[in-house]
């Protein structure tokens, strides 16, 4: 499942990245996304679910849905 598909309030763990655009993966890593980190969608915009507000390791980050598609996650309990 991708971060863009994750329901609001459901905690997940990042398990990898899947993108043909290497610069997008690099950008995501630079702002703090890494394998093993916990992430949770906190809020999504009304139109096209953009932007998304996510909590990553206690920090709130806003990103576009098109960027969230590149982050592969799995649900955690």
Phi and psi in radians as a Rosetta constraint file:
Dihedral C 1 N 2 CA 2 C 2 CIRCULARHARMONIC -1.751 0.35
Dihedral N 2 CA 2 C 2 N 3 CIRCULARHARMONIC 2.826 0.35
Dihedral C 2 N 3 CA 3 C 3 CIRCULARHARMONIC -1.043 0.35
Dihedral N 3 CA 3 C 3 N 4 CIRCULARHARMONIC -0.578 0.35
Dihedral C 3 N 4 CA 4 C 4 CIRCULARHARMONIC -1.179 0.35
Dihedral N 4 CA 4 C 4 N 5 CIRCULARHARMONIC -0.370 0.35
Dihedral C 4 N 5 CA 5 C 5 CIRCULARHARMONIC -1.616 0.35
Dihedral N 5 CA 5 C 5 N 6 CIRCULARHARMONIC -0.205 0.35
Dihedral C 5 N 6 CA 6 C 6 CIRCULARHARMONIC -1.189 0.35
Dihedral N 6 CA 6 C 6 N 7 CIRCULARHARMONIC 2.339 0.35
Dihedral C 6 N 7 CA 7 C 7 CIRCULARHARMONIC -1.308 0.35
Dihedral N 7 CA 7 C 7 N 8 CIRCULARHARMONIC 2.594 0.35
Dihedral C 7 N 8 CA 8 C 8 CIRCULARHARMONIC -1.010 0.35
Dihedral N 8 CA 8 C 8 N 9 CIRCULARHARMONIC 2.297 0.35
Dihedral C 8 N 9 CA 9 C 9 CIRCULARHARMONIC 1.506 0.35
Dihedral N 9 CA 9 C 9 N 10 CIRCULARHARMONIC -0.059 0.35
Dihedral C 9 N 10 CA 10 C 10 CIRCULARHARMONIC -1.633 0.35
Dihedral N 10 CA 10 C 10 N 11 CIRCULARHARMONIC 2.106 0.35
Dihedral C 10 N 11 CA 11 C 11 CIRCULARHARMONIC -1.298 0.35
Dihedral N 11 CA 11 C 11 N 12 CIRCULARHARMONIC 2.534 0.35
Dihedral C 11 N 12 CA 12 C 12 CIRCULARHARMONIC -2.524 0.35
Dihedral N 12 CA 12 C 12 N 13 CIRCULARHARMONIC 2.930 0.35
Dihedral C 12 N 13 CA 13 C 13 CIRCULARHARMONIC -2.099 0.35
Dihedral N 13 CA 13 C 13 N 14 CIRCULARHARMONIC 2.393 0.35
Dihedral C 13 N 14 CA 14 C 14 CIRCULARHARMONIC -1.301 0.35
Dihedral N 14 CA 14 C 14 N 15 CIRCULARHARMONIC 2.231 0.35
Dihedral C 14 N 15 CA 15 C 15 CIRCULARHARMONIC -1.990 0.35
Dihedral N 15 CA 15 C 15 N 16 CIRCULARHARMONIC -0.139 0.35
Dihedral C 15 N 16 CA 16 C 16 CIRCULARHARMONIC 2.903 0.35
Dihedral N 16 CA 16 C 16 N 17 CIRCULARHARMONIC -3.001 0.35
Dihedral C 16 N 17 CA 17 C 17 CIRCULARHARMONIC -2.314 0.35
Dihedral N 17 CA 17 C 17 N 18 CIRCULARHARMONIC 2.539 0.35
Dihedral C 17 N 18 CA 18 C 18 CIRCULARHARMONIC -2.437 0.35
Dihedral N 18 CA 18 C 18 N 19 CIRCULARHARMONIC 1.802 0.35
Dihedral C 18 N 19 CA 19 C 19 CIRCULARHARMONIC -2.688 0.35
Dihedral N 19 CA 19 C 19 N 20 CIRCULARHARMONIC 2.580 0.35
Dihedral C 19 N 20 CA 20 C 20 CIRCULARHARMONIC -1.507 0.35
Dihedral N 20 CA 20 C 20 N 21 CIRCULARHARMONIC -0.245 0.35
Dihedral C 20 N 21 CA 21 C 21 CIRCULARHARMONIC -1.697 0.35
Dihedral N 21 CA 21 C 21 N 22 CIRCULARHARMONIC 1.718 0.35
Dihedral C 21 N 22 CA 22 C 22 CIRCULARHARMONIC -1.061 0.35
Dihedral N 22 CA 22 C 22 N 23 CIRCULARHARMONIC -0.559 0.35
Dihedral C 22 N 23 CA 23 C 23 CIRCULARHARMONIC -1.167 0.35
Dihedral N 23 CA 23 C 23 N 24 CIRCULARHARMONIC -0.529 0.35
Dihedral C 23 N 24 CA 24 C 24 CIRCULARHARMONIC -1.164 0.35
Dihedral N 24 CA 24 C 24 N 25 CIRCULARHARMONIC -0.790 0.35
Dihedral C 24 N 25 CA 25 C 25 CIRCULARHARMONIC -1.071 0.35
Dihedral N 25 CA 25 C 25 N 26 CIRCULARHARMONIC -0.737 0.35
Dihedral C 25 N 26 CA 26 C 26 CIRCULARHARMONIC -1.064 0.35
Dihedral N 26 CA 26 C 26 N 27 CIRCULARHARMONIC -0.769 0.35
Dihedral C 26 N 27 CA 27 C 27 CIRCULARHARMONIC -1.084 0.35
Dihedral N 27 CA 27 C 27 N 28 CIRCULARHARMONIC -0.790 0.35
Dihedral C 27 N 28 CA 28 C 28 CIRCULARHARMONIC -1.064 0.35
Dihedral N 28 CA 28 C 28 N 29 CIRCULARHARMONIC -0.730 0.35
Dihedral C 28 N 29 CA 29 C 29 CIRCULARHARMONIC -1.138 0.35
Dihedral N 29 CA 29 C 29 N 30 CIRCULARHARMONIC -0.655 0.35
Dihedral C 29 N 30 CA 30 C 30 CIRCULARHARMONIC -1.154 0.35
Dihedral N 30 CA 30 C 30 N 31 CIRCULARHARMONIC -0.549 0.35
Dihedral C 30 N 31 CA 31 C 31 CIRCULARHARMONIC -1.574 0.35
Dihedral N 31 CA 31 C 31 N 32 CIRCULARHARMONIC 0.041 0.35
Dihedral C 31 N 32 CA 32 C 32 CIRCULARHARMONIC 2.106 0.35
Dihedral N 32 CA 32 C 32 N 33 CIRCULARHARMONIC -0.081 0.35
Dihedral C 32 N 33 CA 33 C 33 CIRCULARHARMONIC -1.325 0.35
Dihedral N 33 CA 33 C 33 N 34 CIRCULARHARMONIC 2.264 0.35
Dihedral C 33 N 34 CA 34 C 34 CIRCULARHARMONIC -2.659 0.35
Dihedral N 34 CA 34 C 34 N 35 CIRCULARHARMONIC 2.712 0.35
Dihedral C 34 N 35 CA 35 C 35 CIRCULARHARMONIC -1.014 0.35
Dihedral N 35 CA 35 C 35 N 36 CIRCULARHARMONIC 2.412 0.35
Dihedral C 35 N 36 CA 36 C 36 CIRCULARHARMONIC 1.617 0.35
Dihedral N 36 CA 36 C 36 N 37 CIRCULARHARMONIC -0.256 0.35
Dihedral C 36 N 37 CA 37 C 37 CIRCULARHARMONIC -1.319 0.35
Dihedral N 37 CA 37 C 37 N 38 CIRCULARHARMONIC 2.584 0.35
Dihedral C 37 N 38 CA 38 C 38 CIRCULARHARMONIC -1.564 0.35
Dihedral N 38 CA 38 C 38 N 39 CIRCULARHARMONIC 2.456 0.35
Dihedral C 38 N 39 CA 39 C 39 CIRCULARHARMONIC -2.461 0.35
Dihedral N 39 CA 39 C 39 N 40 CIRCULARHARMONIC 2.607 0.35
Dihedral C 39 N 40 CA 40 C 40 CIRCULARHARMONIC -2.569 0.35
Dihedral N 40 CA 40 C 40 N 41 CIRCULARHARMONIC 2.290 0.35
Dihedral C 40 N 41 CA 41 C 41 CIRCULARHARMONIC -1.333 0.35
Dihedral N 41 CA 41 C 41 N 42 CIRCULARHARMONIC 2.168 0.35
Dihedral C 41 N 42 CA 42 C 42 CIRCULARHARMONIC -1.737 0.35
Dihedral N 42 CA 42 C 42 N 43 CIRCULARHARMONIC -0.607 0.35
Dihedral C 42 N 43 CA 43 C 43 CIRCULARHARMONIC -2.777 0.35
Dihedral N 43 CA 43 C 43 N 44 CIRCULARHARMONIC 2.549 0.35
Dihedral C 43 N 44 CA 44 C 44 CIRCULARHARMONIC -2.216 0.35
Dihedral N 44 CA 44 C 44 N 45 CIRCULARHARMONIC 2.604 0.35
Dihedral C 44 N 45 CA 45 C 45 CIRCULARHARMONIC -1.194 0.35
Dihedral N 45 CA 45 C 45 N 46 CIRCULARHARMONIC 2.807 0.35
Dihedral C 45 N 46 CA 46 C 46 CIRCULARHARMONIC -1.274 0.35
Dihedral N 46 CA 46 C 46 N 47 CIRCULARHARMONIC -0.610 0.35
Dihedral C 46 N 47 CA 47 C 47 CIRCULARHARMONIC -1.821 0.35
Dihedral N 47 CA 47 C 47 N 48 CIRCULARHARMONIC 1.884 0.35
Dihedral C 47 N 48 CA 48 C 48 CIRCULARHARMONIC 1.230 0.35
Dihedral N 48 CA 48 C 48 N 49 CIRCULARHARMONIC 0.318 0.35
Dihedral C 48 N 49 CA 49 C 49 CIRCULARHARMONIC 1.016 0.35
Dihedral N 49 CA 49 C 49 N 50 CIRCULARHARMONIC 0.519 0.35
Dihedral C 49 N 50 CA 50 C 50 CIRCULARHARMONIC -2.059 0.35
Dihedral N 50 CA 50 C 50 N 51 CIRCULARHARMONIC 2.470 0.35
Dihedral C 50 N 51 CA 51 C 51 CIRCULARHARMONIC -1.352 0.35
Dihedral N 51 CA 51 C 51 N 52 CIRCULARHARMONIC 2.990 0.35
Dihedral C 51 N 52 CA 52 C 52 CIRCULARHARMONIC -1.881 0.35
Dihedral N 52 CA 52 C 52 N 53 CIRCULARHARMONIC 2.407 0.35
Dihedral C 52 N 53 CA 53 C 53 CIRCULARHARMONIC -1.838 0.35
Dihedral N 53 CA 53 C 53 N 54 CIRCULARHARMONIC 2.136 0.35
Dihedral C 53 N 54 CA 54 C 54 CIRCULARHARMONIC -2.148 0.35
Dihedral N 54 CA 54 C 54 N 55 CIRCULARHARMONIC 2.621 0.35
Dihedral C 54 N 55 CA 55 C 55 CIRCULARHARMONIC -1.784 0.35
Dihedral N 55 CA 55 C 55 N 56 CIRCULARHARMONIC 2.123 0.35
Dihedral C 55 N 56 CA 56 C 56 CIRCULARHARMONIC -2.184 0.35
Dihedral N 56 CA 56 C 56 N 57 CIRCULARHARMONIC 1.933 0.35
Dihedral C 56 N 57 CA 57 C 57 CIRCULARHARMONIC 0.923 0.35
Dihedral N 57 CA 57 C 57 N 58 CIRCULARHARMONIC 0.719 0.35
Dihedral C 57 N 58 CA 58 C 58 CIRCULARHARMONIC 1.485 0.35
Dihedral N 58 CA 58 C 58 N 59 CIRCULARHARMONIC -0.050 0.35
Dihedral C 58 N 59 CA 59 C 59 CIRCULARHARMONIC -1.918 0.35
Dihedral N 59 CA 59 C 59 N 60 CIRCULARHARMONIC 2.406 0.35
Dihedral C 59 N 60 CA 60 C 60 CIRCULARHARMONIC -1.590 0.35
Dihedral N 60 CA 60 C 60 N 61 CIRCULARHARMONIC 2.285 0.35
Dihedral C 60 N 61 CA 61 C 61 CIRCULARHARMONIC -2.281 0.35
Dihedral N 61 CA 61 C 61 N 62 CIRCULARHARMONIC 2.401 0.35
Dihedral C 61 N 62 CA 62 C 62 CIRCULARHARMONIC -1.793 0.35
Dihedral N 62 CA 62 C 62 N 63 CIRCULARHARMONIC 2.355 0.35
Dihedral C 62 N 63 CA 63 C 63 CIRCULARHARMONIC -2.603 0.35
Dihedral N 63 CA 63 C 63 N 64 CIRCULARHARMONIC 2.832 0.35
Dihedral C 63 N 64 CA 64 C 64 CIRCULARHARMONIC -1.369 0.35
Dihedral N 64 CA 64 C 64 N 65 CIRCULARHARMONIC 2.673 0.35
Dihedral C 64 N 65 CA 65 C 65 CIRCULARHARMONIC -1.050 0.35
Dihedral N 65 CA 65 C 65 N 66 CIRCULARHARMONIC -0.643 0.35
Dihedral C 65 N 66 CA 66 C 66 CIRCULARHARMONIC -1.088 0.35
Dihedral N 66 CA 66 C 66 N 67 CIRCULARHARMONIC -0.500 0.35
Dihedral C 66 N 67 CA 67 C 67 CIRCULARHARMONIC -1.399 0.35
Dihedral N 67 CA 67 C 67 N 68 CIRCULARHARMONIC -0.650 0.35
Dihedral C 67 N 68 CA 68 C 68 CIRCULARHARMONIC -1.152 0.35
Dihedral N 68 CA 68 C 68 N 69 CIRCULARHARMONIC -0.399 0.35
Dihedral C 68 N 69 CA 69 C 69 CIRCULARHARMONIC -1.101 0.35
Dihedral N 69 CA 69 C 69 N 70 CIRCULARHARMONIC -0.461 0.35
Dihedral C 69 N 70 CA 70 C 70 CIRCULARHARMONIC -1.400 0.35
Dihedral N 70 CA 70 C 70 N 71 CIRCULARHARMONIC -0.213 0.35
Dihedral C 70 N 71 CA 71 C 71 CIRCULARHARMONIC -1.697 0.35
Dihedral N 71 CA 71 C 71 N 72 CIRCULARHARMONIC 2.050 0.35
Dihedral C 71 N 72 CA 72 C 72 CIRCULARHARMONIC -1.632 0.35
Dihedral N 72 CA 72 C 72 N 73 CIRCULARHARMONIC 2.241 0.35
Dihedral C 72 N 73 CA 73 C 73 CIRCULARHARMONIC -2.283 0.35
Dihedral N 73 CA 73 C 73 N 74 CIRCULARHARMONIC 2.849 0.35
Dihedral C 73 N 74 CA 74 C 74 CIRCULARHARMONIC -2.325 0.35
Dihedral N 74 CA 74 C 74 N 75 CIRCULARHARMONIC 2.514 0.35
Dihedral C 74 N 75 CA 75 C 75 CIRCULARHARMONIC -1.136 0.35
Dihedral N 75 CA 75 C 75 N 76 CIRCULARHARMONIC 2.544 0.35
Dihedral C 75 N 76 CA 76 C 76 CIRCULARHARMONIC -2.171 0.35
Dihedral N 76 CA 76 C 76 N 77 CIRCULARHARMONIC 2.776 0.35
